[in-house]
């Protein structure tokens, strides 16, 4: 799940931020988008893998039902 989630999220975020920076559809836009996407994914995937267990524990504490 972290693989697909980070893949799709970084794809969208990198595309939006590149579009804002470049402001046009061109070969430069596509090249910049793919470069920023891969750089962001390389950072996001390991971060997601490391933080997922911590996040799951925090959410479990928040939504824990009293028994």
RAZI-V285706 format. One record per backbone hydrogen bond with DSSP energy under -0.5 kcal/mol. CO is the residue of the C=O (numbers start at 1). NH is the residue of the N-H. E is the energy in kcal/mol with one decimal. If there is no record, write none. Layout:
# RAZI-V285706
CO NH E
CO NH E
This chain:
# RAZI-V285706
1 5 -2.7
2 6 -2.5
3 7 -1.8
4 8 -2.5
5 9 -2.6
6 10 -2.3
7 11 -1.4
8 12 -2.2
9 13 -2.7
10 14 -2.5
11 15 -1.8
12 16 -2.5
13 17 -2.6
14 18 -2.2
15 19 -2.3
16 20 -2.2
17 21 -1.8
18 22 -3.0
19 23 -2.6
24 26 -0.7
26 30 -2.1
27 31 -2.6
28 32 -2.8
29 33 -2.9
30 34 -2.5
31 35 -2.0
32 36 -2.7
33 37 -2.5
34 38 -2.2
35 39 -2.2
36 40 -2.4
37 41 -2.5
38 42 -2.2
39 43 -1.1
40 44 -3.0
41 45 -2.6
42 46 -0.6
43 47 -1.5
44 48 -2.7
45 49 -2.4
46 50 -2.3
47 51 -2.5
48 52 -2.0
49 53 -0.5
51 55 -2.7
52 56 -2.5
53 57 -2.0
54 58 -2.3
55 59 -2.6
56 60 -2.3
57 61 -2.0
58 62 -2.0
59 63 -2.6
60 64 -0.5
